[in-house]
Amino acid sequence: MQRLRVEFTTEPFDLDEAPAHALVARQVIEGASLDAVDVGPFGNTAEGGADAVLTAVDALLRRTLDAGATRVSLQVNVIGEGEK
């Protein structure tokens, strides 16, 4: 099974309080069937099987845009066995 790593950020940024779209992004990623999830203020990463990552990316885009994100930047990489 192919494994993928997704890295993403949502904008606009707010350093004083997490905006609604950032909270939604966290909910989507933490609620997905992914592993190696790392959520932070300036970037987020998660890994998992291809189907799980692609499903999470679809939900991430739809829900964060609905929650007010004006930009979502993401990168998806195929990762090999043992690669971190």
C-alpha positions as a Markdown table, in Angstrom:
| # | Residue | x | y | z |
|---|---|---|---|---|
| 1 | Met | 0.0 | 0.0 | 0.0 |
| 2 | Gln | 1.3 | 3.4 | -0.9 |
| 3 | Arg | 2.0 | 5.8 | 1.9 |
| 4 | Leu | 1.7 | 9.6 | 1.6 |
| 5 | Arg | 2.7 | 12.6 | 3.7 |
| 6 | Val | 0.7 | 15.8 | 3.6 |
| 7 | Glu | 2.0 | 19.1 | 4.8 |
| 8 | Phe | -0.3 | 22.1 | 4.9 |
| 9 | Thr | -1.1 | 25.5 | 6.2 |
| 10 | Thr | -4.3 | 27.6 | 6.2 |
| 11 | Glu | -4.5 | 31.3 | 6.0 |
| 12 | Pro | -5.1 | 34.0 | 7.1 |
| 13 | Phe | -2.8 | 33.7 | 10.1 |
| 14 | Asp | -3.7 | 35.1 | 13.5 |
| 15 | Leu | -0.9 | 34.9 | 16.0 |
| 16 | Asp | -3.1 | 35.9 | 19.0 |
| 17 | Glu | -5.9 | 33.4 | 18.5 |
| 18 | Ala | -6.4 | 30.4 | 16.3 |
| 19 | Pro | -8.9 | 31.2 | 13.6 |
| 20 | Ala | -11.9 | 29.0 | 13.0 |
| 21 | His | -10.4 | 27.5 | 9.8 |
| 22 | Ala | -7.3 | 26.4 | 11.7 |
| 23 | Leu | -9.4 | 24.7 | 14.4 |
| 24 | Val | -11.4 | 22.9 | 11.7 |
| 25 | Ala | -8.2 | 21.8 | 10.0 |
| 26 | Arg | -7.0 | 20.3 | 13.3 |
| 27 | Gln | -10.3 | 18.5 | 13.8 |
| 28 | Val | -10.2 | 17.1 | 10.3 |
| 29 | Ile | -6.6 | 15.8 | 10.5 |
| 30 | Glu | -6.9 | 14.5 | 14.1 |
| 31 | Gly | -10.2 | 12.8 | 13.3 |
| 32 | Ala | -8.9 | 11.1 | 10.1 |
| 33 | Ser | -7.4 | 7.6 | 10.1 |
| 34 | Leu | -3.8 | 9.0 | 9.8 |
| 35 | Asp | -0.7 | 8.4 | 11.8 |
| 36 | Ala | 2.3 | 10.6 | 12.6 |
| 37 | Val | 0.1 | 13.7 | 12.9 |
| 38 | Asp | 1.9 | 16.9 | 13.9 |
| 39 | Val | -0.2 | 20.0 | 14.2 |
| 40 | Gly | 1.5 | 23.3 | 14.9 |
| 41 | Pro | 1.0 | 27.1 | 14.5 |
| 42 | Phe | 3.0 | 27.5 | 11.3 |
| 43 | Gly | 2.5 | 24.1 | 9.6 |
| 44 | Asn | 1.0 | 20.7 | 9.9 |
| 45 | Thr | 2.0 | 17.3 | 8.7 |
| 46 | Ala | 0.3 | 13.9 | 8.7 |
| 47 | Glu | 1.1 | 10.5 | 7.2 |
| 48 | Gly | -0.9 | 7.5 | 6.3 |
| 49 | Gly | -2.2 | 5.2 | 3.6 |
| 50 | Ala | -3.0 | 6.9 | 0.3 |
| 51 | Asp | -6.7 | 6.5 | 0.6 |
| 52 | Ala | -6.8 | 7.9 | 4.1 |
| 53 | Val | -4.6 | 10.9 | 3.2 |
| 54 | Leu | -6.5 | 11.8 | 0.0 |
| 55 | Thr | -9.8 | 11.5 | 1.9 |
| 56 | Ala | -8.5 | 13.8 | 4.6 |
| 57 | Val | -7.2 | 16.3 | 2.1 |
| 58 | Asp | -10.6 | 16.5 | 0.4 |
| 59 | Ala | -12.3 | 17.1 | 3.7 |
| 60 | Leu | -9.6 | 19.6 | 4.8 |
| 61 | Leu | -10.0 | 21.7 | 1.7 |
| 62 | Arg | -13.8 | 21.7 | 1.8 |
| 63 | Arg | -14.2 | 22.3 | 5.5 |
| 64 | Thr | -11.4 | 24.9 | 6.0 |
| 65 | Leu | -12.6 | 27.0 | 3.0 |
| 66 | Asp | -16.2 | 26.8 | 4.4 |
| 67 | Ala | -14.8 | 28.0 | 7.8 |
| 68 | Gly | -13.2 | 31.1 | 6.3 |
| 69 | Ala | -9.8 | 30.1 | 5.0 |
| 70 | Thr | -8.7 | 32.3 | 2.1 |
| 71 | Arg | -5.8 | 30.2 | 1.2 |
| 72 | Val | -4.7 | 26.6 | 1.8 |
| 73 | Ser | -1.2 | 25.6 | 0.8 |
| 74 | Leu | -0.4 | 21.9 | 0.7 |
| 75 | Gln | 2.1 | 19.5 | -0.5 |
| 76 | Val | 1.6 | 15.7 | -0.8 |
| 77 | Asn | 4.6 | 13.4 | -1.0 |
| 78 | Val | 4.9 | 9.7 | -1.6 |
| 79 | Ile | 7.0 | 8.2 | 1.2 |
| 80 | Gly | 8.9 | 5.0 | 1.2 |
| 81 | Glu | 9.1 | 2.3 | 3.9 |
| 82 | Gly | 11.0 | 3.5 | 6.9 |
| 83 | Glu | 11.2 | 7.1 | 5.6 |
| 84 | Lys | 10.2 | 9.8 | 8.1 |
